[in-house]
Amino acid sequence: MDTLTRANLRARVRRLLATGVLPLRSSDQKLFGGHGVGQACACCGGMISPSEVLYEIECLEGSQTWLMHLRCLEAWEIESRTAVPAGPSAQLCRPIPMARADAND
């Protein structure tokens, strides 16, 4: 895991929430756990190794997922409760734009 201090990690998560990179925690998300295999953490950017538990947050629509370390998940949940992002970045789950099929097909 990245060596960010708790205060620096929470500040980073606040920035990611404010800019819409991370969604706010909400009841329309599912949380899964497993072991990492070298994925990047959505909060700290560090690698989630096989010896670490990986937490996967998924919107009910299944449109996007975010992977996090436990420490990062805790920071995200805390900051989500107090965050007040402005504008369109205040979405709870941001769907990934999908290509539309041509109407003539």
C-alpha positions, -999 to 999 in steps of 0.1 A, spaced: 0 0 0 11 35 -6 27 52 24 4 82 27 -3 93 62 -39 90 74 -43 128 70 -28 129 35 -49 99 24 -81 116 36 -71 148 19 -65 129 -13 -99 111 -10 -116 145 -5 -100 158 -37 -111 127 -56 -146 131 -43 -148 168 -51 -136 163 -86 -159 134 -93 -132 108 -97 -146 88 -68 -184 86 -62 -200 93 -28 -208 62 -8 -244 53 -12 -269 24 -8 -270 18 -45 -235 3 -44 -224 -33 -36 -193 -41 -17 -172 -72 -24 -140 -84 -9 -112 -107 -21 -75 -107 -25 -56 -83 -47 -35 -94 -77 -16 -62 -83 -45 -39 -91 -43 -1 -85 -62 13 -56 -87 40 -66 -79 61 -35 -42 60 -29 -30 47 -63 -9 20 -47 -8 -16 -57 -32 -41 -39 -10 -71 -35 -20 -107 -31 -13 -105 6 -38 -77 10 -76 -77 10 -91 -59 -20 -125 -42 -16 -145 -37 -48 -173 -11 -49 -198 -16 -77 -229 4 -86 -261 -17 -88 -262 -11 -125 -228 -26 -127 -216 3 -148 -183 10 -130 -162 -4 -101 -136 10 -78 -110 -11 -61 -95 -1 -27 -74 -12 2 -92 -15 36 -75 16 49 -85 35 18 -121 22 19 -124 35 55 -111 69 44 -135 70 15 -165 61 37 -156 87 63 -150 114 37 -182 105 18 -203 112 48 -189 148 51 -182 156 14 -202 183 -4 -190 181 -40 -203 208 -63 -219 205 -97 -221 174 -118 -193 156 -99 -218 151 -70 -231 119 -86 -233 87 -66 -225 64 -95 -211 76 -127 -221 54 -157 -194 48 -183 -206 61 -217 -215 32 -239 -214 32 -277 -248 33 -293 -258 9 -320 -266 26 -353 -304 29 -357 -300 16 -393 -286 -17 -382 
